[in-house]
Amino acid sequence: MDALEAKYAAAKRYSETAMGLVFLLCGVLAVAFVLLISAYLILSGLPAIREVGLLDFLFGPVWAPTHKTEPQFGILPFILTSVYGTAGAVAVGVPVGFLTAMFLSKLAPRRLAAVVRTAVDLLSGIPSVVYGLVGMTVLVPAVRRVFRLPSGATLLAAILVLSVMILPSIISVSETALNAVPREYEEASLALGATETETWFRVSAPAASSGIAAAVVLGIGRAIGEAMAIMMVAGNVANMPGLFKSVRFLTTAIASEMSYAGVGSLQRSALYSIALVLFLFIMLINVILNLWFKNKREG
C-alpha cells in the first residue's frame, strides 16, 4: 500500500507540474501575441509617420491619400469621430445597461428575468453586419426624416447603433457583479432603515463597482473597435465630426481603404499607422479607466 500511495503521490505531483506548465505556456502565448501584434504594427506604420510627420499625421484635418499632386494624410477627423462616437455610445448605453442589470438582479420576477436574459444573450450573438443592415434600412431613413437631413448616415446613427451593440456586455457583466454582492450587506442596510432602492444604489452598486467597471471597459472596447456596422450607418466620409454629418471612424478608415491600397505604398503604410494609433488608443483608455476605478475603490 505504501508503494502504491507513493506512486499515486508522485503521479499527482507530475500532473500538477504539467498543468502548471500548460497554464504558464498559455499565459506566455497571450503576452507573445500582444507583443507580436504591437511589433508588426510599429514596423508597418512607422515609415508613414516618419515621412508625413507625427504632428501632421495626428493633427492634420484632411485625409486625401489618393490625390494626384498633393496627397494628405491627416487623421484628426478619424480620431475625433472615434472619441465622440464612443463617448456618445457610452453615455447612452452604460446607464441603460446598468439599470437593466439592476432590474434583472434585484427586482425582476424569475420568469421575466429569464426572458430578458435570453433576449440579451441573443442580442450578443447577432453579427455586427446585421446591426449595420438593420441600421441602414431602418435607423438611417428614420434619422433623415426626423431631422430633415439630406442623408441619415450620420454620427448620430452610428452612436445609436453602438449603444445597442454594447448593451449585452454591460448587462451581463454588471448583473453578475451585482449578484455576487453578499446578501448580508443589503440586509444590514435595510435593518438600518434604508429603502430597497437606496440599498441597491448606495450599497449593492458600490460593492459591485469593480465588476461594473469591467463592464464599462468591455463596452468601450466594443464601441471603439467596431467597423462593419459603423461603416454601413455613418456615411464613411472623412469629415470633421458633427452629430448630423457623415463621418468616418478609425476602424472604418482602415476597413474601407485597405483592400485597394497598393502593397508598399505610403497609403497602405498610413493605414497601418492608423491601426497603431487605434491600438495605442484602446490601451490608453483601458489603463486610465482601470487606474481611475482602482483609485476610487481605494479612496
C-alpha positions as CSV (number, residue, x, y, z in Angstrom):
1,M,0.0,0.0,0.0
2,D,2.8,2.4,0.8
3,A,4.4,1.8,-2.6
4,L,1.0,2.5,-4.3
5,E,0.5,5.6,-2.3
6,A,4.0,6.8,-3.2
7,K,3.3,6.2,-6.9
8,Y,0.0,8.0,-6.6
9,A,1.6,11.0,-4.9
10,A,4.3,11.1,-7.5
11,A,1.8,10.9,-10.4
12,K,-0.2,13.7,-8.8
13,R,2.9,15.9,-8.4
14,Y,3.8,15.3,-12.1
15,S,0.3,16.1,-13.2
16,E,0.2,19.3,-11.2
17,T,3.6,20.3,-12.6
18,A,2.4,19.5,-16.1
19,M,-0.8,21.5,-15.7
20,G,1.2,24.4,-14.2
21,L,3.5,24.4,-17.3
22,V,0.4,24.4,-19.6
23,F,-1.1,27.4,-17.8
24,L,2.3,29.2,-17.9
25,L,2.5,28.4,-21.7
26,C,-0.9,29.8,-22.3
27,G,-0.1,33.0,-20.4
28,V,3.2,33.4,-22.3
29,L,1.4,32.9,-25.6
30,A,-1.1,35.5,-24.7
31,V,1.6,38.0,-23.9
32,A,3.6,37.0,-27.0
33,F,0.6,37.6,-29.3
34,V,0.2,41.1,-27.9
35,L,3.9,41.8,-28.4
36,L,3.9,40.4,-31.9
37,I,0.9,42.5,-32.9
38,S,2.5,45.6,-31.4
39,A,5.8,45.0,-33.2
40,Y,4.1,44.3,-36.5
41,L,2.0,47.5,-36.3
42,I,5.0,49.6,-35.3
43,L,7.2,48.2,-38.1
44,S,4.5,48.6,-40.7
45,G,3.2,52.0,-39.6
46,L,6.4,53.9,-38.6
47,P,7.5,54.6,-42.3
48,A,4.4,56.6,-43.0
49,I,4.7,58.5,-39.7
50,R,8.3,59.3,-40.4
51,E,7.5,60.5,-44.0
52,V,4.4,62.5,-43.2
53,G,5.5,63.7,-39.8
54,L,3.9,62.8,-36.4
55,L,2.2,66.1,-35.8
56,D,0.9,66.4,-39.4
57,F,-0.3,62.8,-39.2
58,L,-2.1,63.1,-35.9
59,F,-3.5,66.7,-36.2
60,G,-3.9,67.1,-39.9
61,P,-7.5,67.9,-40.7
62,V,-7.5,66.5,-44.3
63,W,-7.3,62.8,-45.4
64,A,-6.7,62.6,-49.1
65,P,-4.2,59.8,-49.8
66,T,-5.1,59.3,-53.5
67,H,-4.7,62.9,-54.5
68,K,-2.5,63.0,-57.6
69,T,-0.4,66.1,-56.8
70,E,-0.7,66.8,-53.1
71,P,-1.8,63.7,-51.1
72,Q,-2.6,64.4,-47.4
73,F,-2.6,62.0,-44.5
74,G,-4.2,63.9,-41.6
75,I,-6.2,61.6,-39.3
76,L,-7.6,64.2,-36.8
77,P,-11.2,63.8,-38.2
78,F,-11.0,60.0,-37.6
79,I,-9.6,60.4,-34.0
80,L,-12.2,63.0,-33.0
81,T,-15.0,60.9,-34.6
82,S,-13.9,57.8,-32.7
83,V,-13.8,59.8,-29.5
84,Y,-17.2,61.4,-29.9
85,G,-18.8,58.3,-31.2
86,T,-17.5,56.1,-28.3
87,A,-18.4,58.8,-25.7
88,G,-21.9,59.1,-27.1
89,A,-22.4,55.3,-27.2
90,V,-21.2,55.0,-23.6
91,A,-23.3,57.9,-22.4
92,V,-26.4,56.2,-23.8
93,G,-25.5,52.6,-23.4
94,V,-24.0,52.4,-19.9
95,P,-27.0,53.9,-18.0
96,V,-29.4,51.7,-19.9
97,G,-27.3,48.6,-19.4
98,F,-26.6,49.3,-15.7
99,L,-30.3,49.9,-14.9
100,T,-31.3,46.8,-16.9
101,A,-28.7,44.7,-14.9
102,M,-30.1,46.2,-11.6
103,F,-33.6,45.3,-12.7
104,L,-32.6,41.7,-13.5
105,S,-30.6,41.2,-10.4
106,K,-32.8,42.9,-7.8
107,L,-36.4,43.4,-9.0
108,A,-37.5,41.3,-11.9
109,P,-39.5,38.1,-11.3
110,R,-37.7,34.9,-12.2
111,R,-39.8,34.2,-15.4
112,L,-39.4,37.7,-16.7
113,A,-35.7,37.8,-15.8
114,A,-35.2,34.6,-17.7
115,V,-36.9,36.0,-20.8
116,V,-34.9,39.2,-20.6
117,R,-31.6,37.3,-20.2
118,T,-32.4,35.2,-23.2
119,A,-33.0,38.3,-25.2
120,V,-29.7,39.8,-24.0
121,D,-27.9,36.6,-25.0
122,L,-29.5,36.7,-28.4
123,L,-28.5,40.3,-28.8
124,S,-24.9,39.5,-28.0
125,G,-24.9,36.8,-30.7
126,I,-26.1,38.9,-33.5
127,P,-23.3,39.6,-36.1
128,S,-22.3,43.2,-36.4
129,V,-23.2,43.2,-40.1
130,V,-26.8,42.5,-39.1
131,Y,-26.7,45.5,-36.8
132,G,-25.4,47.6,-39.7
133,L,-28.0,46.2,-42.1
134,V,-30.9,47.0,-39.7
135,G,-29.5,50.4,-39.0
136,M,-29.0,51.2,-42.7
137,T,-32.6,50.1,-43.6
138,V,-34.5,51.3,-40.6
139,L,-32.5,53.8,-38.5
140,V,-30.8,55.8,-41.2
141,P,-34.1,56.7,-43.1
142,A,-35.7,57.5,-39.7
143,V,-32.9,59.9,-38.8
144,R,-33.2,61.5,-42.2
145,R,-36.9,62.0,-41.9
146,V,-37.0,63.2,-38.3
147,F,-34.2,65.7,-38.6
148,R,-34.9,66.6,-42.3
149,L,-31.4,65.8,-43.4
150,P,-30.2,65.1,-47.0
151,S,-28.7,61.8,-45.6
152,G,-29.4,59.9,-42.4
153,A,-26.0,58.2,-42.4
154,T,-24.6,60.4,-39.7
155,L,-22.6,60.3,-36.4
156,L,-25.9,60.2,-34.6
157,A,-26.9,56.9,-36.3
158,A,-23.6,55.4,-35.5
159,I,-23.9,56.4,-31.8
160,L,-27.4,54.8,-31.6
161,V,-26.2,51.5,-33.2
162,L,-23.1,51.4,-31.0
163,S,-25.3,52.0,-27.9
164,V,-27.3,48.9,-28.7
165,M,-24.2,46.8,-29.6
166,I,-22.5,47.4,-26.2
167,L,-25.6,46.6,-24.1
168,P,-25.1,42.8,-23.9
169,S,-21.6,43.1,-22.4
170,I,-22.6,45.8,-19.9
171,I,-25.8,44.0,-18.8
172,S,-24.3,40.5,-18.4
173,V,-21.1,41.6,-16.6
174,S,-22.9,44.1,-14.4
175,E,-25.6,41.6,-13.4
176,T,-23.0,39.0,-12.5
177,A,-21.2,41.6,-10.3
178,L,-24.5,42.6,-8.6
179,N,-25.4,39.0,-7.9
180,A,-22.1,38.4,-6.3
181,V,-22.7,41.1,-3.6
182,P,-23.3,39.3,-0.2
183,R,-26.9,39.4,0.9
184,E,-25.7,40.4,4.3
185,Y,-24.8,43.9,3.0
186,E,-28.3,44.5,1.8
187,E,-29.9,43.1,4.9
188,A,-27.8,45.4,7.2
189,S,-28.8,48.4,5.1
190,L,-32.4,47.5,5.3
191,A,-32.2,46.9,9.0
192,L,-30.8,50.5,9.4
193,G,-33.9,51.9,7.8
194,A,-32.9,52.3,4.2
195,T,-35.3,51.6,1.4
196,E,-34.7,48.9,-1.1
197,T,-33.9,51.4,-3.8
198,E,-31.4,53.2,-1.6
199,T,-29.9,49.9,-0.7
200,W,-29.5,48.9,-4.3
201,F,-27.8,52.1,-5.4
202,R,-25.9,53.0,-2.2
203,V,-24.8,49.6,-1.1
204,S,-25.0,46.9,-3.8
205,A,-23.8,49.1,-6.7
206,P,-20.7,50.4,-4.8
207,A,-19.9,46.9,-3.6
208,A,-20.1,45.6,-7.2
209,S,-18.1,48.6,-8.6
210,S,-15.2,46.6,-9.8
211,G,-17.4,44.3,-11.9
212,I,-19.4,47.3,-13.2
213,A,-16.1,49.0,-14.2
214,A,-15.1,45.9,-16.1
215,A,-18.4,46.0,-17.9
216,V,-17.8,49.7,-18.9
217,V,-14.3,48.8,-20.1
218,L,-15.7,46.0,-22.3
219,G,-18.4,48.3,-23.7
220,I,-15.8,50.9,-24.6
221,G,-13.6,48.3,-26.2
222,R,-16.6,47.0,-28.3
223,A,-17.6,50.5,-29.3
224,I,-14.2,51.8,-30.3
225,G,-13.3,48.6,-32.2
226,E,-16.4,48.2,-34.2
227,A,-16.1,48.7,-38.0
228,M,-18.6,46.9,-40.2
229,A,-21.8,48.1,-38.6
230,I,-20.5,51.7,-38.4
231,M,-19.4,51.7,-42.0
232,M,-23.0,51.0,-43.0
233,V,-24.6,53.7,-41.0
234,A,-22.1,56.6,-40.5
235,G,-21.7,57.6,-44.2
236,N,-17.9,56.8,-44.3
237,V,-16.9,60.3,-45.3
238,A,-13.7,61.9,-43.9
239,N,-15.3,64.9,-42.4
240,M,-14.6,66.6,-39.1
241,P,-17.2,65.2,-36.7
242,G,-20.7,66.6,-36.3
243,L,-23.8,65.0,-34.9
244,F,-25.7,65.3,-38.2
245,K,-22.7,64.8,-40.6
246,S,-21.5,61.8,-42.4
247,V,-18.2,60.7,-40.7
248,R,-15.5,58.1,-40.8
249,F,-14.1,56.3,-37.7
250,L,-10.5,55.0,-37.3
251,T,-11.7,51.4,-37.8
252,T,-13.8,52.2,-40.9
253,A,-10.9,54.2,-42.4
254,I,-8.8,51.0,-42.3
255,A,-11.5,48.7,-43.5
256,S,-12.7,50.8,-46.4
257,E,-9.2,51.5,-47.9
258,M,-7.0,48.6,-47.1
259,S,-8.4,46.5,-50.0
260,Y,-7.2,48.8,-52.7
261,A,-4.2,50.4,-51.1
262,G,-1.1,49.3,-53.0
263,V,1.4,47.0,-51.3
264,G,4.4,49.0,-50.2
265,S,2.6,52.3,-50.9
266,L,2.5,55.3,-48.5
267,Q,-1.2,54.9,-48.3
268,R,-1.0,51.3,-47.0
269,S,1.7,52.3,-44.5
270,A,-0.5,55.1,-43.3
271,L,-3.4,52.7,-42.8
272,Y,-1.1,50.6,-40.6
273,S,-0.3,53.8,-38.7
274,I,-4.0,54.3,-38.1
275,A,-4.2,50.8,-36.7
276,L,-1.2,51.5,-34.5
277,V,-2.9,54.7,-33.2
278,L,-6.2,52.8,-32.6
279,F,-4.3,50.1,-30.8
280,L,-2.5,52.6,-28.5
281,F,-5.7,54.5,-28.0
282,I,-7.6,51.4,-26.7
283,M,-4.6,50.5,-24.4
284,L,-4.6,54.1,-23.0
285,I,-8.3,54.1,-22.4
286,N,-8.1,50.7,-20.6
287,V,-5.2,51.9,-18.4
288,I,-6.8,55.2,-17.5
289,L,-10.2,53.6,-16.6
290,N,-8.5,50.8,-14.6
291,L,-6.4,53.3,-12.6
292,W,-9.4,55.6,-12.1
293,F,-11.6,52.8,-10.7
294,K,-8.8,51.4,-8.6
295,N,-8.1,54.8,-7.0
296,K,-11.8,55.3,-6.5
297,R,-12.1,51.9,-4.8
298,E,-9.1,52.5,-2.6
299,G,-10.3,56.0,-1.7
